[in-house]
Amino acid sequence: MQETLRIHPPIVETPRVVWDDDIIPLSKPVVGVSGKVYRELTIPRGTEVVIPSSGHNLWAIPWAYRLSTFTYLM
């Protein structure tokens, strides 16, 4: 049951609204289309942020070798 819910979550995303301005540091710099280098993201108050459950449930780092494979848990 747990693996089924991880691979096919019943709730596919969780929307949230930012209450205060926030700055999120990036682990690696990102180069934008204009060539500007971004080292952090500035998120203003009132911005809607969507957290995709299906995306982070299949993210390779925490799940390692079990990323897209179904593992029977008994």
C-alpha positions as CSV (number, residue, x, y, z in Angstrom):
1,M,0.0,0.0,0.0
2,Q,2.8,2.5,0.9
3,E,4.6,1.9,-2.4
4,T,1.4,2.3,-4.4
5,L,0.7,5.7,-2.6
6,R,4.3,6.8,-3.2
7,I,4.3,6.1,-7.0
8,H,0.6,7.1,-7.5
9,P,-0.3,9.7,-4.7
10,P,-4.0,10.5,-4.2
11,I,-3.1,14.2,-3.9
12,V,-0.9,15.3,-6.8
13,E,-0.1,18.8,-5.5
14,T,-0.4,21.0,-2.5
15,P,-0.9,24.7,-3.2
16,R,0.4,27.2,-0.6
17,V,0.4,31.0,-0.4
18,V,3.6,32.8,0.9
19,W,2.7,34.9,4.0
20,D,6.0,36.9,4.2
21,D,8.7,37.8,1.7
22,D,11.3,35.1,1.6
23,I,14.7,34.4,0.1
24,I,15.6,30.8,-0.7
25,P,19.3,30.0,-1.3
26,L,20.1,27.7,-4.2
27,S,22.5,24.8,-3.8
28,K,24.1,25.6,-7.2
29,P,23.9,28.9,-9.1
30,V,21.6,29.0,-12.1
31,V,22.3,31.0,-15.2
32,G,19.2,32.6,-16.7
33,V,18.4,33.2,-20.4
34,S,19.8,36.7,-20.2
35,G,23.1,35.3,-18.8
36,K,22.4,36.6,-15.2
37,V,23.6,34.2,-12.5
38,Y,21.1,33.5,-9.7
39,R,22.3,32.3,-6.3
40,E,18.9,32.6,-4.5
41,L,15.2,33.0,-5.3
42,T,13.2,35.9,-4.0
43,I,9.6,35.0,-3.3
44,P,7.3,38.0,-2.5
45,R,4.4,37.8,-0.1
46,G,1.2,36.6,-1.7
47,T,2.9,34.3,-4.3
48,E,1.2,31.0,-4.8
49,V,3.6,28.1,-4.5
50,V,2.6,24.6,-5.7
51,I,4.4,21.6,-4.2
52,P,4.0,18.6,-6.5
53,S,3.6,15.3,-4.5
54,S,4.2,13.1,-7.5
55,G,7.5,14.9,-8.3
56,H,9.1,14.6,-4.9
57,N,7.9,11.1,-4.4
58,L,9.9,10.1,-7.4
59,W,13.0,12.3,-6.7
60,A,16.1,10.2,-6.9
61,I,18.1,11.3,-3.9
62,P,15.9,10.1,-1.0
63,W,14.6,7.0,-2.8
64,A,18.0,6.0,-4.3
65,Y,17.7,2.7,-6.2
66,R,14.0,2.4,-5.6
67,L,13.2,5.5,-7.6
68,S,10.7,4.2,-10.1
69,T,10.5,0.5,-9.1
70,F,7.6,-0.9,-7.2
71,T,8.9,-2.6,-4.0
72,Y,6.6,-5.0,-2.2
73,L,6.6,-4.4,1.5
74,M,5.4,-7.2,3.7
